[in-house]
């Protein structure tokens, strides 16, 4: 008889610091005294999370993990919390929703009772919804678990040994400011975060930043684990389900997953395959951010070299032309030239390029790129035409936002461009989590934004010529 197939038990991507001893087995044994049992992947996770050094201090002062929904990621927090209270620790368990924190309280009470501890003898519970609490009565350690819904003020003035962040994709910077100091007075603190990759409706940024900094080695004394696909994939492929869902075959079934999948490929990748997009879906450029880079009259770098971007819109029948140029302080000044219906043809673009000497022009828009390129050649336009691939467009948009928010781009505050750029959001393009733009305001043409991005890409990626130095002997 063949063994039942189960999901991959080891993370697809992880950062675990070296250790020789762990208290994870103790936590598993305590959890397993009840009718529920840890799965192998949960045991492996607890081993890494609860690793200690020769002084008994946590190897990982912070540890985060990301797993697709309904795999039992929060049970690790439950096991760790009940171990904590039975070992004299003060625990703060936080969640985004009141229903989640209430459910965590119920599960901790159930696990303690299932492990043989008696309520009102070994521990005492407080059942006020939203401020649930478990106090340990067996000794005078002061051990407890408080369950709270997160806010920008929650936790202030209280001290704990362990901080637990459930639904971490919703953990905001304001909440982190209120909570991160609650464990600083502990001689051996630990902060744990678990969740799923953020979606378009997720409000948190802390989880994503922690993941990035841990994977790139910027965080110290920190660990990370995730089950994920590296790029946008076929969410209907059962092989990928087994790769990214460790509880498949235990508490998840193929039938359940197949039934839940919808028509939103990106959302299915995030929710079921654990995909981390290369961008935040809530990172559209705000009006305030955009207006902070306005400059009245730029001083241009000499010799002046102009770079153009042409974008044929997908959602409308328009084409936009924009320009980018280096300033004397080495920023890139960008400006929209015009946006016209494609039925007017390309003569106005060609006329402008002929009248204004250009270094390069990037042309994006399937079905129109080659037409404009050939018309430019016939008209004697001397600048080089660049026909970007999808990977180039992704690079252009990433570079555009990175340099904009880094203060390396400036503009004159044109009303049409301001309206378009402050009313756009990301849309997924390519197969590796890249993005383009889509308008969220009727009447605002996003091709203006994309043409500006292309012009900036050419300008910023073209290295300035080095001045020849003449050495006299």
DRENSEKOL-330106 format. One record per residue (C-alpha): chain; x, y negated, z negated. Coordinates in nm, 2 decimals. Example, Ala and Ser with C-alpha at 12.3 -4.5 7.8 and 13.67 -1.06 7.14 Angstrom:
# residues 2
+----+--------+--------+--------+
: ch :      x :      y :      z :
+----+--------+--------+--------+
:  A :   1.23 :   0.45 :  -0.78 :
:  A :   1.37 :   0.11 :  -0.71 :
+----+--------+--------+--------+
# end
This chain:
# residues 473
+----+--------+--------+--------+
: ch :      x :      y :      z :
+----+--------+--------+--------+
:  A :   0.00 :   0.00 :   0.00 :
:  A :   0.14 :  -0.34 :   0.10 :
:  A :   0.19 :  -0.61 :  -0.16 :
:  A :  -0.05 :  -0.90 :  -0.14 :
:  A :   0.11 :  -1.20 :   0.05 :
:  A :   0.17 :  -1.51 :  -0.17 :
:  A :   0.30 :  -1.86 :  -0.10 :
:  A :   0.66 :  -1.96 :  -0.12 :
:  A :   0.76 :  -1.97 :  -0.49 :
:  A :   1.07 :  -2.20 :  -0.45 :
:  A :   1.04 :  -2.56 :  -0.36 :
:  A :   1.11 :  -2.66 :   0.00 :
:  A :   1.30 :  -2.96 :  -0.12 :
:  A :   1.45 :  -3.02 :  -0.47 :
:  A :   1.71 :  -3.19 :  -0.68 :
:  A :   1.80 :  -3.00 :  -1.00 :
:  A :   2.10 :  -3.09 :  -1.21 :
:  A :   2.33 :  -2.80 :  -1.33 :
:  A :   2.24 :  -2.64 :  -1.66 :
:  A :   2.31 :  -2.32 :  -1.85 :
:  A :   2.02 :  -2.31 :  -2.10 :
:  A :   1.65 :  -2.38 :  -2.08 :
:  A :   1.35 :  -2.38 :  -2.32 :
:  A :   1.11 :  -2.31 :  -2.03 :
:  A :   1.06 :  -1.94 :  -2.13 :
:  A :   0.93 :  -2.05 :  -2.47 :
:  A :   0.67 :  -2.27 :  -2.30 :
:  A :   0.56 :  -1.99 :  -2.07 :
:  A :   0.53 :  -1.74 :  -2.35 :
:  A :   0.32 :  -1.99 :  -2.55 :
:  A :   0.10 :  -2.06 :  -2.25 :
:  A :   0.06 :  -1.70 :  -2.17 :
:  A :  -0.08 :  -1.60 :  -2.51 :
:  A :  -0.42 :  -1.72 :  -2.39 :
:  A :  -0.62 :  -1.56 :  -2.11 :
:  A :  -0.44 :  -1.78 :  -1.85 :
:  A :  -0.09 :  -1.68 :  -1.72 :
:  A :   0.17 :  -1.89 :  -1.55 :
:  A :   0.25 :  -1.81 :  -1.19 :
:  A :   0.61 :  -1.74 :  -1.09 :
:  A :   0.66 :  -2.08 :  -0.93 :
:  A :   0.53 :  -2.25 :  -1.24 :
:  A :   0.78 :  -2.05 :  -1.45 :
:  A :   1.07 :  -2.15 :  -1.23 :
:  A :   0.96 :  -2.52 :  -1.25 :
:  A :   0.94 :  -2.51 :  -1.63 :
:  A :   1.29 :  -2.35 :  -1.64 :
:  A :   1.43 :  -2.65 :  -1.45 :
:  A :   1.22 :  -2.91 :  -1.63 :
:  A :   1.30 :  -2.79 :  -1.98 :
:  A :   1.67 :  -2.74 :  -1.92 :
:  A :   1.89 :  -2.86 :  -2.21 :
:  A :   2.25 :  -2.94 :  -2.26 :
:  A :   2.49 :  -2.82 :  -2.53 :
:  A :   2.35 :  -3.08 :  -2.77 :
:  A :   1.99 :  -2.98 :  -2.71 :
:  A :   1.91 :  -3.29 :  -2.51 :
:  A :   1.70 :  -3.27 :  -2.19 :
:  A :   1.92 :  -3.23 :  -1.88 :
:  A :   1.65 :  -3.42 :  -1.69 :
:  A :   1.52 :  -3.72 :  -1.88 :
:  A :   1.28 :  -3.76 :  -1.59 :
:  A :   1.13 :  -3.50 :  -1.36 :
:  A :   0.88 :  -3.53 :  -1.08 :
:  A :   0.71 :  -3.28 :  -0.85 :
:  A :   0.47 :  -3.29 :  -0.56 :
:  A :   0.25 :  -3.01 :  -0.44 :
:  A :  -0.06 :  -2.99 :  -0.22 :
:  A :  -0.39 :  -3.00 :  -0.39 :
:  A :  -0.55 :  -2.72 :  -0.59 :
:  A :  -0.22 :  -2.53 :  -0.65 :
:  A :  -0.22 :  -2.59 :  -1.03 :
:  A :   0.05 :  -2.86 :  -1.05 :
:  A :  -0.10 :  -3.01 :  -1.37 :
:  A :  -0.08 :  -2.67 :  -1.56 :
:  A :   0.29 :  -2.74 :  -1.59 :
:  A :   0.21 :  -3.05 :  -1.78 :
:  A :  -0.04 :  -2.86 :  -2.00 :
:  A :   0.22 :  -2.59 :  -2.08 :
:  A :   0.48 :  -2.86 :  -2.16 :
:  A :   0.23 :  -3.06 :  -2.37 :
:  A :   0.13 :  -2.77 :  -2.60 :
:  A :   0.49 :  -2.67 :  -2.64 :
:  A :   0.57 :  -3.02 :  -2.73 :
:  A :   0.30 :  -3.05 :  -3.00 :
:  A :   0.40 :  -2.72 :  -3.16 :
:  A :   0.76 :  -2.84 :  -3.17 :
:  A :   0.70 :  -3.16 :  -3.35 :
:  A :   0.68 :  -3.39 :  -3.05 :
:  A :   0.46 :  -3.69 :  -2.98 :
:  A :   0.31 :  -3.66 :  -2.63 :
:  A :   0.12 :  -3.92 :  -2.42 :
:  A :  -0.07 :  -3.76 :  -2.14 :
:  A :  -0.20 :  -4.01 :  -1.88 :
:  A :  -0.41 :  -3.98 :  -1.57 :
:  A :  -0.57 :  -4.21 :  -1.31 :
:  A :  -0.92 :  -4.10 :  -1.38 :
:  A :  -1.10 :  -4.05 :  -1.71 :
:  A :  -1.23 :  -3.71 :  -1.59 :
:  A :  -0.88 :  -3.59 :  -1.54 :
:  A :  -0.75 :  -3.69 :  -1.88 :
:  A :  -1.06 :  -3.54 :  -2.04 :
:  A :  -1.01 :  -3.22 :  -1.85 :
:  A :  -0.65 :  -3.21 :  -1.96 :
:  A :  -0.76 :  -3.25 :  -2.33 :
:  A :  -1.01 :  -2.96 :  -2.29 :
:  A :  -0.75 :  -2.73 :  -2.14 :
:  A :  -0.49 :  -2.81 :  -2.41 :
:  A :  -0.75 :  -2.73 :  -2.68 :
:  A :  -0.84 :  -2.41 :  -2.50 :
:  A :  -0.48 :  -2.30 :  -2.46 :
:  A :  -0.40 :  -2.37 :  -2.83 :
:  A :  -0.71 :  -2.17 :  -2.94 :
:  A :  -0.62 :  -1.89 :  -2.69 :
:  A :  -0.27 :  -1.88 :  -2.84 :
:  A :  -0.41 :  -1.80 :  -3.18 :
:  A :  -0.41 :  -2.15 :  -3.34 :
:  A :  -0.73 :  -2.25 :  -3.53 :
:  A :  -0.90 :  -2.58 :  -3.49 :
:  A :  -0.92 :  -2.78 :  -3.82 :
:  A :  -0.66 :  -2.55 :  -3.97 :
:  A :  -0.36 :  -2.57 :  -3.73 :
:  A :  -0.47 :  -2.87 :  -3.53 :
:  A :  -0.74 :  -3.13 :  -3.53 :
:  A :  -0.92 :  -3.28 :  -3.22 :
:  A :  -1.08 :  -3.61 :  -3.15 :
:  A :  -1.33 :  -3.60 :  -2.87 :
:  A :  -1.40 :  -3.97 :  -2.79 :
:  A :  -1.41 :  -3.98 :  -2.41 :
:  A :  -1.12 :  -4.18 :  -2.27 :
:  A :  -0.92 :  -4.17 :  -2.59 :
:  A :  -0.90 :  -3.79 :  -2.67 :
:  A :  -0.65 :  -3.68 :  -2.92 :
:  A :  -0.50 :  -3.36 :  -3.07 :
:  A :  -0.31 :  -3.38 :  -3.40 :
:  A :  -0.09 :  -3.10 :  -3.53 :
:  A :  -0.17 :  -3.00 :  -3.89 :
:  A :   0.07 :  -2.71 :  -3.97 :
:  A :   0.35 :  -2.94 :  -4.09 :
:  A :   0.41 :  -3.30 :  -4.15 :
:  A :   0.59 :  -3.37 :  -3.82 :
:  A :   0.34 :  -3.62 :  -3.70 :
:  A :   0.31 :  -3.43 :  -3.37 :
:  A :   0.02 :  -3.51 :  -3.15 :
:  A :  -0.10 :  -3.54 :  -2.79 :
:  A :  -0.29 :  -3.86 :  -2.69 :
:  A :  -0.49 :  -3.85 :  -2.36 :
:  A :  -0.54 :  -4.18 :  -2.18 :
:  A :  -0.66 :  -4.33 :  -1.86 :
:  A :  -0.38 :  -4.55 :  -1.73 :
:  A :  -0.40 :  -4.93 :  -1.72 :
:  A :  -0.16 :  -5.22 :  -1.71 :
:  A :  -0.18 :  -5.25 :  -2.09 :
:  A :  -0.21 :  -4.88 :  -2.20 :
:  A :   0.06 :  -4.75 :  -2.43 :
:  A :   0.19 :  -5.09 :  -2.54 :
:  A :   0.31 :  -5.08 :  -2.90 :
:  A :   0.30 :  -4.70 :  -2.93 :
:  A :   0.60 :  -4.46 :  -2.95 :
:  A :   0.62 :  -4.12 :  -2.80 :
:  A :   0.87 :  -3.85 :  -2.72 :
:  A :   0.71 :  -3.73 :  -2.40 :
:  A :   0.53 :  -3.94 :  -2.13 :
:  A :   0.33 :  -3.74 :  -1.88 :
:  A :   0.20 :  -3.90 :  -1.56 :
:  A :  -0.07 :  -3.69 :  -1.39 :
:  A :  -0.21 :  -3.80 :  -1.05 :
:  A :   0.12 :  -3.98 :  -1.00 :
:  A :   0.04 :  -4.09 :  -0.65 :
:  A :  -0.18 :  -4.35 :  -0.82 :
:  A :   0.09 :  -4.47 :  -1.07 :
:  A :   0.13 :  -4.85 :  -1.01 :
:  A :   0.42 :  -5.07 :  -1.09 :
:  A :   0.21 :  -5.26 :  -1.34 :
:  A :   0.12 :  -4.94 :  -1.52 :
:  A :   0.49 :  -4.84 :  -1.52 :
:  A :   0.58 :  -5.17 :  -1.68 :
:  A :   0.33 :  -5.10 :  -1.96 :
:  A :   0.43 :  -4.74 :  -2.01 :
:  A :   0.80 :  -4.68 :  -1.95 :
:  A :   0.91 :  -4.82 :  -2.28 :
:  A :   0.69 :  -4.60 :  -2.49 :
:  A :   0.96 :  -4.33 :  -2.51 :
:  A :   1.26 :  -4.55 :  -2.55 :
:  A :   1.27 :  -4.51 :  -2.93 :
:  A :   1.27 :  -4.12 :  -2.91 :
:  A :   1.61 :  -3.95 :  -2.97 :
:  A :   1.53 :  -3.71 :  -2.69 :
:  A :   1.27 :  -3.86 :  -2.45 :
:  A :   1.13 :  -3.70 :  -2.13 :
:  A :   0.90 :  -3.85 :  -1.86 :
:  A :   0.72 :  -3.61 :  -1.63 :
:  A :   0.53 :  -3.70 :  -1.31 :
:  A :   0.33 :  -3.48 :  -1.08 :
:  A :   0.09 :  -3.55 :  -0.79 :
:  A :   0.05 :  -3.52 :  -0.42 :
:  A :   0.20 :  -3.74 :  -0.15 :
:  A :   0.01 :  -4.08 :  -0.13 :
:  A :  -0.27 :  -4.12 :   0.12 :
:  A :  -0.42 :  -4.43 :   0.28 :
:  A :  -0.63 :  -4.49 :  -0.03 :
:  A :  -0.36 :  -4.43 :  -0.29 :
:  A :  -0.27 :  -4.74 :  -0.49 :
:  A :   0.05 :  -4.63 :  -0.65 :
:  A :   0.41 :  -4.70 :  -0.54 :
:  A :   0.62 :  -4.57 :  -0.83 :
:  A :   0.60 :  -4.20 :  -0.74 :
:  A :   0.72 :  -4.26 :  -0.38 :
:  A :   1.00 :  -4.48 :  -0.50 :
:  A :   1.11 :  -4.23 :  -0.77 :
:  A :   1.11 :  -3.95 :  -0.51 :
:  A :   1.32 :  -4.15 :  -0.26 :
:  A :   1.57 :  -4.27 :  -0.53 :
:  A :   1.61 :  -3.91 :  -0.67 :
:  A :   1.66 :  -3.75 :  -0.33 :
:  A :   1.92 :  -4.01 :  -0.23 :
:  A :   2.11 :  -3.98 :  -0.56 :
:  A :   2.03 :  -4.33 :  -0.69 :
:  A :   1.85 :  -4.19 :  -1.00 :
:  A :   2.06 :  -4.03 :  -1.28 :
:  A :   1.95 :  -3.76 :  -1.52 :
:  A :   1.65 :  -3.70 :  -1.29 :
:  A :   1.50 :  -3.41 :  -1.11 :
:  A :   1.26 :  -3.36 :  -0.83 :
:  A :   1.08 :  -3.07 :  -0.65 :
:  A :   0.83 :  -3.06 :  -0.37 :
:  A :   0.65 :  -2.82 :  -0.14 :
:  A :   0.62 :  -2.99 :   0.20 :
:  A :   0.67 :  -3.00 :   0.57 :
:  A :   0.93 :  -3.25 :   0.70 :
:  A :   0.72 :  -3.39 :   0.98 :
:  A :   0.36 :  -3.40 :   1.11 :
:  A :   0.27 :  -3.04 :   1.19 :
:  A :  -0.02 :  -2.82 :   1.28 :
:  A :  -0.23 :  -2.81 :   0.97 :
:  A :  -0.42 :  -2.51 :   1.10 :
:  A :  -0.11 :  -2.29 :   1.11 :
:  A :  -0.13 :  -2.02 :   0.83 :
:  A :   0.25 :  -1.98 :   0.82 :
:  A :   0.28 :  -2.34 :   0.70 :
:  A :   0.01 :  -2.28 :   0.44 :
:  A :   0.23 :  -2.01 :   0.29 :
:  A :   0.54 :  -2.23 :   0.31 :
:  A :   0.38 :  -2.53 :   0.13 :
:  A :   0.13 :  -2.37 :  -0.11 :
:  A :   0.29 :  -2.16 :  -0.38 :
:  A :  -0.04 :  -2.06 :  -0.53 :
:  A :  -0.17 :  -1.92 :  -0.21 :
:  A :  -0.26 :  -1.55 :  -0.28 :
:  A :  -0.30 :  -1.63 :  -0.65 :
:  A :  -0.57 :  -1.89 :  -0.70 :
:  A :  -0.59 :  -2.01 :  -0.33 :
:  A :  -0.71 :  -1.81 :  -0.03 :
:  A :  -0.67 :  -1.86 :   0.34 :
:  A :  -1.04 :  -1.87 :   0.38 :
:  A :  -1.07 :  -2.16 :   0.13 :
:  A :  -0.80 :  -2.36 :   0.31 :
:  A :  -0.94 :  -2.29 :   0.66 :
:  A :  -1.28 :  -2.42 :   0.54 :
:  A :  -1.15 :  -2.74 :   0.40 :
:  A :  -0.95 :  -2.87 :   0.70 :
:  A :  -1.11 :  -3.15 :   0.90 :
:  A :  -1.04 :  -3.37 :   1.20 :
:  A :  -0.79 :  -3.61 :   1.03 :
:  A :  -0.45 :  -3.45 :   1.12 :
:  A :  -0.25 :  -3.69 :   0.90 :
:  A :  -0.47 :  -3.64 :   0.60 :
:  A :  -0.47 :  -3.26 :   0.63 :
:  A :  -0.09 :  -3.27 :   0.66 :
:  A :  -0.07 :  -3.48 :   0.34 :
:  A :  -0.33 :  -3.29 :   0.13 :
:  A :  -0.26 :  -2.93 :   0.24 :
:  A :   0.10 :  -2.93 :   0.38 :
:  A :   0.25 :  -3.19 :   0.14 :
:  A :   0.37 :  -3.42 :   0.41 :
:  A :   0.55 :  -3.74 :   0.29 :
:  A :   0.50 :  -4.00 :   0.55 :
:  A :   0.80 :  -4.22 :   0.63 :
:  A :   0.59 :  -4.52 :   0.55 :
:  A :   0.33 :  -4.63 :   0.30 :
:  A :  -0.02 :  -4.64 :   0.46 :
:  A :  -0.10 :  -4.94 :   0.25 :
:  A :   0.20 :  -5.15 :   0.36 :
:  A :   0.04 :  -5.38 :   0.62 :
:  A :   0.20 :  -5.72 :   0.62 :
:  A :   0.00 :  -5.97 :   0.41 :
:  A :  -0.07 :  -6.33 :   0.51 :
:  A :   0.13 :  -6.45 :   0.20 :
:  A :   0.43 :  -6.23 :   0.30 :
:  A :   0.42 :  -6.35 :   0.66 :
:  A :   0.39 :  -6.72 :   0.58 :
:  A :   0.69 :  -6.70 :   0.34 :
:  A :   0.92 :  -6.67 :   0.65 :
:  A :   0.79 :  -6.98 :   0.84 :
:  A :   1.06 :  -7.22 :   0.96 :
:  A :   0.98 :  -7.55 :   1.12 :
:  A :   1.26 :  -7.59 :   1.37 :
:  A :   1.52 :  -7.32 :   1.39 :
:  A :   1.88 :  -7.40 :   1.48 :
:  A :   1.98 :  -7.14 :   1.74 :
:  A :   2.31 :  -6.96 :   1.77 :
:  A :   2.52 :  -7.06 :   2.07 :
:  A :   2.54 :  -6.94 :   2.34 :
:  A :   2.16 :  -6.89 :   2.32 :
:  A :   2.06 :  -6.53 :   2.43 :
:  A :   1.69 :  -6.45 :   2.47 :
:  A :   1.54 :  -6.11 :   2.43 :
:  A :   1.18 :  -6.03 :   2.54 :
:  A :   0.92 :  -5.77 :   2.44 :
:  A :   0.62 :  -5.68 :   2.66 :
:  A :   0.34 :  -5.46 :   2.52 :
:  A :   0.05 :  -5.33 :   2.72 :
:  A :  -0.23 :  -5.28 :   2.47 :
:  A :  -0.40 :  -4.94 :   2.42 :
:  A :  -0.71 :  -5.07 :   2.25 :
:  A :  -0.77 :  -5.37 :   2.47 :
:  A :  -0.70 :  -5.45 :   2.84 :
:  A :  -0.44 :  -5.71 :   2.75 :
:  A :  -0.06 :  -5.75 :   2.78 :
:  A :   0.15 :  -5.96 :   2.54 :
:  A :   0.49 :  -6.12 :   2.59 :
:  A :   0.72 :  -6.23 :   2.30 :
:  A :   1.07 :  -6.36 :   2.26 :
:  A :   1.34 :  -6.32 :   2.00 :
:  A :   1.67 :  -6.51 :   1.95 :
:  A :   1.95 :  -6.54 :   1.70 :
:  A :   1.96 :  -6.84 :   1.47 :
:  A :   2.28 :  -7.01 :   1.35 :
:  A :   2.25 :  -6.85 :   1.01 :
:  A :   2.23 :  -6.50 :   1.18 :
:  A :   1.85 :  -6.45 :   1.13 :
:  A :   1.62 :  -6.35 :   1.42 :
:  A :   1.36 :  -6.61 :   1.52 :
:  A :   1.06 :  -6.46 :   1.69 :
:  A :   0.77 :  -6.62 :   1.89 :
:  A :   0.48 :  -6.50 :   2.09 :
:  A :   0.47 :  -6.64 :   2.44 :
:  A :   0.12 :  -6.53 :   2.56 :
:  A :  -0.14 :  -6.26 :   2.57 :
:  A :  -0.35 :  -6.22 :   2.88 :
:  A :  -0.58 :  -5.96 :   3.04 :
:  A :  -0.39 :  -5.70 :   3.25 :
:  A :  -0.63 :  -5.77 :   3.54 :
:  A :  -0.44 :  -6.10 :   3.59 :
:  A :  -0.14 :  -5.89 :   3.70 :
:  A :   0.22 :  -5.93 :   3.60 :
:  A :   0.30 :  -6.25 :   3.80 :
:  A :   0.29 :  -6.48 :   3.50 :
:  A :   0.54 :  -6.25 :   3.31 :
:  A :   0.77 :  -6.25 :   3.60 :
:  A :   0.75 :  -6.63 :   3.65 :
:  A :   0.84 :  -6.68 :   3.28 :
:  A :   1.13 :  -6.44 :   3.30 :
:  A :   1.26 :  -6.62 :   3.61 :
:  A :   1.23 :  -6.96 :   3.45 :
:  A :   1.40 :  -6.86 :   3.13 :
:  A :   1.72 :  -6.67 :   3.15 :
:  A :   1.69 :  -6.34 :   2.95 :
:  A :   1.94 :  -6.08 :   2.84 :
:  A :   1.70 :  -5.78 :   2.82 :
:  A :   1.33 :  -5.72 :   2.82 :
:  A :   1.17 :  -5.41 :   2.65 :
:  A :   0.85 :  -5.29 :   2.82 :
:  A :   0.61 :  -5.05 :   2.64 :
:  A :   0.28 :  -4.92 :   2.78 :
:  A :   0.23 :  -4.59 :   2.97 :
:  A :   0.13 :  -4.65 :   3.33 :
:  A :   0.25 :  -5.01 :   3.34 :
:  A :   0.62 :  -4.99 :   3.24 :
:  A :   0.75 :  -4.88 :   3.58 :
:  A :   0.52 :  -5.11 :   3.77 :
:  A :   0.65 :  -5.42 :   3.59 :
:  A :   1.01 :  -5.29 :   3.62 :
:  A :   0.98 :  -5.25 :   4.00 :
:  A :   0.80 :  -5.59 :   4.04 :
:  A :   1.08 :  -5.75 :   3.84 :
:  A :   1.34 :  -5.60 :   4.08 :
:  A :   1.15 :  -5.72 :   4.38 :
:  A :   1.12 :  -6.07 :   4.24 :
:  A :   1.49 :  -6.09 :   4.17 :
:  A :   1.46 :  -6.10 :   3.78 :
:  A :   1.82 :  -6.03 :   3.68 :
:  A :   1.77 :  -5.92 :   3.31 :
:  A :   1.78 :  -5.56 :   3.22 :
:  A :   1.45 :  -5.38 :   3.17 :
:  A :   1.44 :  -5.13 :   2.88 :
:  A :   1.17 :  -4.87 :   2.88 :
:  A :   1.15 :  -4.75 :   2.52 :
:  A :   1.07 :  -4.39 :   2.42 :
:  A :   0.84 :  -4.31 :   2.12 :
:  A :   1.14 :  -4.27 :   1.90 :
:  A :   1.26 :  -4.62 :   2.01 :
:  A :   0.92 :  -4.77 :   1.92 :
:  A :   0.93 :  -4.61 :   1.58 :
:  A :   1.28 :  -4.74 :   1.52 :
:  A :   1.17 :  -5.09 :   1.64 :
:  A :   0.87 :  -5.11 :   1.40 :
:  A :   1.08 :  -4.97 :   1.11 :
:  A :   1.36 :  -5.22 :   1.17 :
:  A :   1.11 :  -5.50 :   1.22 :
:  A :   0.94 :  -5.46 :   0.88 :
:  A :   1.27 :  -5.38 :   0.70 :
:  A :   1.43 :  -5.70 :   0.82 :
:  A :   1.12 :  -5.91 :   0.78 :
:  A :   1.09 :  -5.82 :   0.41 :
:  A :   1.46 :  -5.85 :   0.38 :
:  A :   1.44 :  -6.22 :   0.48 :
:  A :   1.63 :  -6.17 :   0.81 :
:  A :   1.34 :  -6.28 :   1.04 :
:  A :   1.18 :  -6.62 :   1.07 :
:  A :   0.90 :  -6.77 :   1.28 :
:  A :   0.70 :  -7.09 :   1.34 :
:  A :   0.37 :  -6.97 :   1.20 :
:  A :   0.18 :  -6.95 :   1.53 :
:  A :  -0.19 :  -6.91 :   1.46 :
:  A :  -0.26 :  -6.63 :   1.70 :
:  A :   0.04 :  -6.43 :   1.59 :
:  A :  -0.03 :  -6.50 :   1.22 :
:  A :  -0.39 :  -6.38 :   1.27 :
:  A :  -0.28 :  -6.06 :   1.44 :
:  A :   0.01 :  -5.97 :   1.21 :
:  A :  -0.18 :  -6.04 :   0.88 :
:  A :  -0.47 :  -5.82 :   1.00 :
:  A :  -0.30 :  -5.51 :   1.11 :
:  A :  -0.22 :  -5.17 :   0.95 :
:  A :  -0.01 :  -4.88 :   1.03 :
:  A :  -0.11 :  -4.59 :   1.26 :
:  A :   0.08 :  -4.27 :   1.28 :
:  A :   0.28 :  -4.21 :   1.60 :
:  A :   0.52 :  -3.94 :   1.70 :
:  A :   0.57 :  -3.61 :   1.51 :
:  A :   0.80 :  -3.72 :   1.23 :
:  A :   0.59 :  -3.96 :   1.03 :
:  A :   0.67 :  -4.28 :   1.23 :
:  A :   0.42 :  -4.56 :   1.27 :
:  A :   0.28 :  -4.82 :   1.51 :
:  A :   0.01 :  -5.08 :   1.45 :
:  A :  -0.36 :  -5.10 :   1.48 :
:  A :  -0.58 :  -5.41 :   1.42 :
:  A :  -0.83 :  -5.42 :   1.14 :
:  A :  -0.99 :  -5.75 :   1.26 :
:  A :  -1.21 :  -5.77 :   1.57 :
:  A :  -1.07 :  -6.01 :   1.82 :
:  A :  -0.71 :  -5.99 :   1.69 :
:  A :  -0.49 :  -5.82 :   1.95 :
:  A :  -0.22 :  -5.60 :   1.79 :
:  A :  -0.02 :  -5.60 :   2.11 :
:  A :   0.11 :  -5.94 :   2.00 :
:  A :   0.26 :  -5.77 :   1.69 :
:  A :   0.41 :  -5.49 :   1.89 :
:  A :   0.56 :  -5.72 :   2.16 :
:  A :   0.73 :  -5.92 :   1.88 :
:  A :   0.86 :  -5.60 :   1.72 :
:  A :   1.01 :  -5.49 :   2.06 :
:  A :   1.17 :  -5.83 :   2.12 :
:  A :   1.32 :  -5.83 :   1.77 :
:  A :   1.45 :  -5.48 :   1.82 :
:  A :   1.65 :  -5.58 :   2.13 :
:  A :   1.78 :  -5.89 :   1.96 :
:  A :   1.88 :  -5.74 :   1.63 :
:  A :   2.03 :  -5.42 :   1.78 :
:  A :   2.25 :  -5.61 :   2.04 :
:  A :   2.58 :  -5.69 :   1.88 :
:  A :   2.71 :  -6.04 :   1.94 :
:  A :   3.02 :  -6.07 :   2.16 :
:  A :   3.34 :  -6.12 :   1.97 :
:  A :   3.54 :  -6.43 :   2.04 :
:  A :   3.87 :  -6.35 :   2.21 :
:  A :   4.15 :  -6.46 :   1.98 :
:  A :   4.46 :  -6.59 :   2.15 :
:  A :   4.78 :  -6.55 :   1.94 :
:  A :   5.06 :  -6.78 :   2.02 :
:  A :   5.42 :  -6.67 :   1.95 :
+----+--------+--------+--------+
# end
